Amino acid sequence: MIPTVADYARAVELLRAGELVGIPTETVYGLGADAANPAAVAKIFVAKGRPADHPLIVHLGGHNAVDHWAEDVPDVAWELMETFWPGPLTLILKKQAWVPDAVTGGQDTVGLRVPGHPVALELLRRFAAASGEHTGIAAPRPIASGASARPPPPTSPRNSAIACR
């Protein structure tokens, strides 16, 4: 099913109101919330029964929002973004001071990703157009049924996370 203009508008309206929406990525569907809204992000943890110290990924509509969420972004991170985004690569970067602990699990880093799924990208871009160009949607990292909370190995075809410091 391809979302209609009305579907996107409703999803953006829900995000702006602090509610959860379902978003697709290359690997799974997930629950998403306005990443800048700690109360909205908390709803993900409640809905999924997720421990509060497990960080979420901030999904962005493009590279232009990275400096808003992360500081001291190294050159290698920009090279990885240019090569692998949009796509199933999450970069772990030093977070900006304002980024809610609800998103990062209280850590000093934030996971950023520009998904390659066309519906997710369109939703992210419409959300940014309505709420500010640097907005993001927080969503959990996919964990396979019965799998541990550890990320997949770097050679996994699912998704990869790379820490860039």
N, C-alpha and C positions, 0 to 999 in steps of 0.2 A: 504494500500500500504506500503510495506517495502522498505525503502530507499536503494539504491544501493551504492556501494563504490564510484561511481562517484557523486551521490547525496550528500553524506557526504563531499566529497572533494570540491565540489562547494560551499556548505554552509560554510565550513571553510574558503575558499578563500574569500567569500563575507564578513564574519566577520572580517577577517584580513584586508580587504580593507575599513573597516568602514561602511559597508552597513548593512541593516536589514535582518533578516531571520525569517521565521516562525518556532516556536518550540512548540512541544506538552508537556503538563504536565499531571498529573493525572486528572486534572479538566478541562482544556481548552487548546486551541492553543493560542499562544501569539507571539507578535513581540519581537525579541531579538536583542541585539547589544553587541559588545565587551564592557564589563563593565568598562574597564580601559581607554576607549577612549571617552572623554566627547563629542566630535563632533558626534560620532556615536550614543551615548545615546540621544543626543538632537533630533535626527531624530525620535526616538520613540515618544517624546512629540509632535512633529509637526504632525506626521502621525495620532496620536490618539487624537489630540486636548487636551492633558492632561496638567493641570497646572504644572509649573516647580517645585512647592514646594511639589508635591506628589512623595514620594520616590518610587524607583523600588526595586525589589528583585534581588539579585545577585545569579544566579544559578551556582552551582559548580559541578565538576565531582566527588568529594569525600571530605572526612574530611581533607585530607592533605593540602587543600588550606585555611582552616578557619583562621589560624594565619596570613596569608598574608593579609586578608581583615579586621580582627577584632583584637582588643587588649584586654588584661586582660579578656580572656574568662574564665568564672567561671566553676568550676567542674560540676555544675548542667547542664550547656549547653552541655558539653562533654557527660554526661550521656544521655541527650535527643537525641543527635546525634546518639549515639550508639544504642539507642532503636528505634528511628523513622525514621532514614535516611537509605537508600533513601526512600522518601515518602513526603506527602503533609504537611510538617511542616516547617515553616519559623521561624528562630531564629533571634531576634532583639538584636544585640550586639554593643558594643562600637566600632566605626570604627577606622581603622588605619588612621593616619593623611593624607596620600597620596590619600585616596579614593575620587574620584571626587564628588563634591557637586551635580553634575548633576544626580548622582545615588541616593544620599541620600536626595535630596530635601533640602539641606543645613543643615540637622540635624547632630548631632554628633553620630548617630547610623547607622548601616547598616543591612538590612535584608538578611540573607543567607539561602540557601536551596539546598539540593541535591535531585532533583526530582527522583521519582521512575519509570517514564516512560522510557522504554528501548531505544526508539529513542532519547529522550532528553539526557539520560546518555551517549549514544554512541557519539552523537554530541559533548557534553561537553568534553569527554575524547579525542576525535580526535582534537578538538580545543586546548586543553591543550598540547597535544603531538606536535602540530605544532607551538604553540605560547608561551609555558612556562607552567609548571605544575600547576601554581596558577591562571590561567586565569579563567574568569567567564563570563557568559552571563547575561546581565541585561534585565529584562522583567517586565512588570507591573504585579501587583497582580490582579488576576481576580476579576471583579466586575460584578455581575449579572445584566442583563438588567433592567434598572429602579431602581437599588439599590443605596443606599447611598455609599459614599466613605469609610464608616467604615468597618473594617474587620468583617467577620462572627463571631458569638459568639463562645466561646471556645468549645461548644458542637456540633458545626456544623460538618457534615460529609464531607464538602468540604475541606477547608484547614484551618490550624490554625497558628497563629503567637504567639510566646511567647517571651516577653522581658526578657532578662537575663542580669542582672547587678551585 
